[in-house]
Amino acid sequence: MSNNIINLNPSEFVHGKAISRQYQTILGSCVSVIFWHTDSQFFAMCHYVLPEVVQLSKTRQVDKIYMDNTGHFGSLILPYFHRLVLKAGLPVEEIQTQLYGGAGSLASLSLSAHFQVGLRNIEFAHLFLKEHGYSENLLDIGGHQGRKILFNTQTGHCNLVKLKALNT
């Protein structure tokens, strides 16, 4: 099945119905959220980098660049996934969610919470899922280790490998 493994890079996302394919991604402070509905075999997976859109400029042109990158921000991709669930007529309470990533380096512990991106990414995902009625079925978040995950779109299962701790 190795020919059917596709890398999901930062800011990328995928959704659909079960297919003969697996998606893998490597996470540090970024977060991957996976939605899975067993009966319909609907899935959605993202690798978002930041929790919310950062306004770098007052000009619409610069803002538009960031707004077009839906997968880059939790505040854009998770509502998009939620709309897909509703459009498909799937009950939110039947969606299984998996949440991975959000690691931080040991050096980041001395920073204010605003600069701890992994922590902010985790907090955003928790809040969004809770506010919209999703249960968190599998979690492997935080800490100081990166993660490599491999998601099987036919089964909804995810294999996880922890990577070397982030020391700096």
C-alpha positions as CSV (number, residue, x, y, z in Angstrom):
1,M,0.0,0.0,0.0
2,S,3.1,2.3,0.1
3,N,2.3,3.6,-3.4
4,N,-0.9,5.0,-2.0
5,I,0.7,7.1,0.8
6,I,0.5,10.8,0.2
7,N,2.3,13.5,2.2
8,L,0.2,16.2,3.7
9,N,2.3,19.3,4.1
10,P,1.7,22.2,6.4
11,S,-1.4,24.2,5.4
12,E,-2.7,21.3,3.3
13,F,-6.0,19.4,3.9
14,V,-8.0,16.7,2.4
15,H,-11.6,15.4,2.7
16,G,-13.9,12.9,1.0
17,K,-15.2,9.4,1.3
18,A,-13.0,6.3,2.0
19,I,-10.5,5.6,-0.8
20,S,-7.6,3.3,-1.1
21,R,-5.2,5.9,0.2
22,Q,-3.3,6.9,3.3
23,Y,-2.1,10.4,4.3
24,Q,1.0,11.1,6.4
25,T,2.2,14.2,8.0
26,I,4.9,15.3,10.4
27,L,3.9,17.7,13.2
28,G,5.8,19.9,15.6
29,S,3.8,22.8,16.9
30,C,1.3,22.4,14.1
31,V,-1.9,20.5,14.7
32,S,-3.7,17.8,12.7
33,V,-7.4,17.3,13.2
34,I,-9.1,14.3,11.7
35,F,-12.8,13.9,11.3
36,W,-14.2,10.4,10.6
37,H,-17.7,9.1,10.2
38,T,-17.8,5.3,10.3
39,D,-21.2,4.6,8.5
40,S,-20.6,7.0,5.6
41,Q,-16.8,6.7,5.6
42,F,-16.6,10.5,5.4
43,F,-13.1,11.8,6.4
44,A,-11.4,15.1,6.6
45,M,-7.8,15.8,7.7
46,C,-5.8,19.0,8.0
47,H,-2.3,20.2,9.1
48,Y,-2.8,23.7,10.3
49,V,0.1,26.0,11.3
50,L,-1.5,28.8,13.3
51,P,-4.8,29.0,15.3
52,E,-6.1,32.2,13.8
53,V,-5.6,34.5,10.9
54,V,-2.9,37.1,11.7
55,Q,-3.6,40.5,10.2
56,L,-0.2,41.7,9.0
57,S,-1.5,44.8,7.2
58,K,-4.5,47.0,6.8
59,T,-4.5,46.5,3.1
60,R,-7.0,44.1,1.6
61,Q,-4.5,42.6,-0.8
62,V,-2.3,41.2,2.0
63,D,-5.3,40.0,4.0
64,K,-6.6,38.2,0.9
65,I,-3.4,36.2,0.5
66,Y,-3.8,34.8,4.0
67,M,-7.6,34.3,3.8
68,D,-7.1,32.2,0.6
69,N,-4.9,29.8,2.5
70,T,-7.7,28.0,4.4
71,G,-5.6,25.1,5.6
72,H,-3.0,27.4,7.2
73,F,-5.3,28.5,10.0
74,G,-7.4,26.5,12.5
75,S,-10.0,29.3,12.4
76,L,-10.6,28.8,8.7
77,I,-10.1,25.0,8.2
78,L,-12.1,23.7,11.2
79,P,-15.3,25.7,10.3
80,Y,-14.8,24.5,6.7
81,F,-14.8,20.9,7.9
82,H,-17.8,21.6,10.1
83,R,-19.7,22.9,7.1
84,L,-18.8,19.8,5.1
85,V,-20.2,17.6,7.9
86,L,-23.5,19.6,8.0
87,K,-23.7,19.7,4.2
88,A,-23.4,15.9,4.1
89,G,-26.2,15.6,6.6
90,L,-24.0,13.8,9.2
91,P,-24.9,14.1,12.9
92,V,-22.0,15.9,14.6
93,E,-22.3,13.5,17.6
94,E,-21.4,10.6,15.3
95,I,-18.2,12.2,14.0
96,Q,-15.1,10.8,15.6
97,T,-12.3,13.3,15.9
98,Q,-8.6,12.8,16.4
99,L,-6.2,15.5,17.4
100,Y,-2.4,15.3,17.1
101,G,0.5,17.7,17.5
102,G,1.0,21.0,19.2
103,A,4.5,20.2,20.6
104,G,6.7,22.9,22.0
105,S,10.4,23.1,22.6
106,L,11.8,23.3,26.1
107,A,13.0,26.9,25.3
108,S,9.4,27.9,24.5
109,L,8.3,27.3,28.1
110,S,9.9,30.6,29.1
111,L,7.8,32.5,26.5
112,S,4.5,34.1,27.2
113,A,1.5,32.0,26.2
114,H,1.0,34.2,23.1
115,F,4.2,32.9,21.6
116,Q,3.7,29.2,22.5
117,V,2.2,28.3,19.1
118,G,1.7,24.6,19.8
119,L,-0.2,25.4,23.0
120,R,-2.4,28.0,21.1
121,N,-3.1,25.5,18.3
122,I,-4.2,22.9,20.8
123,E,-6.4,25.3,22.7
124,F,-8.1,26.5,19.5
125,A,-8.9,23.0,18.4
126,H,-10.3,22.0,21.8
127,L,-12.5,25.1,22.0
128,F,-13.8,24.7,18.4
129,L,-14.6,21.0,18.8
130,K,-16.3,21.6,22.2
131,E,-18.3,24.6,21.0
132,H,-19.6,22.7,18.0
133,G,-20.5,19.5,19.8
134,Y,-17.7,17.2,18.6
135,S,-16.2,14.6,21.0
136,E,-12.5,14.2,21.0
137,N,-12.0,10.5,20.5
138,L,-8.2,10.2,20.2
139,L,-5.7,12.8,21.4
140,D,-1.9,12.8,21.3
141,I,-1.0,16.5,21.9
142,G,1.5,18.8,23.5
143,G,4.8,17.8,25.1
144,H,8.2,18.2,23.5
145,Q,8.1,15.6,20.8
146,G,7.2,15.9,17.2
147,R,4.8,13.3,15.7
148,K,4.6,11.4,12.4
149,I,1.0,10.2,11.7
150,L,-0.3,8.0,9.0
151,F,-4.1,8.2,8.5
152,N,-5.9,5.4,6.6
153,T,-8.9,6.8,4.8
154,Q,-10.6,3.3,4.5
155,T,-10.6,2.5,8.2
156,G,-10.3,5.9,10.0
157,H,-7.3,4.6,11.9
158,C,-4.2,6.6,12.5
159,N,-0.7,5.2,13.2
160,L,1.5,7.5,15.3
161,V,5.2,7.6,15.7
162,K,6.8,10.0,18.2
163,L,9.9,11.7,17.0
164,K,12.9,13.0,18.9
165,A,12.2,15.6,21.6
166,L,12.4,19.2,20.6
167,N,15.3,20.5,22.8
168,T,15.7,24.0,21.4
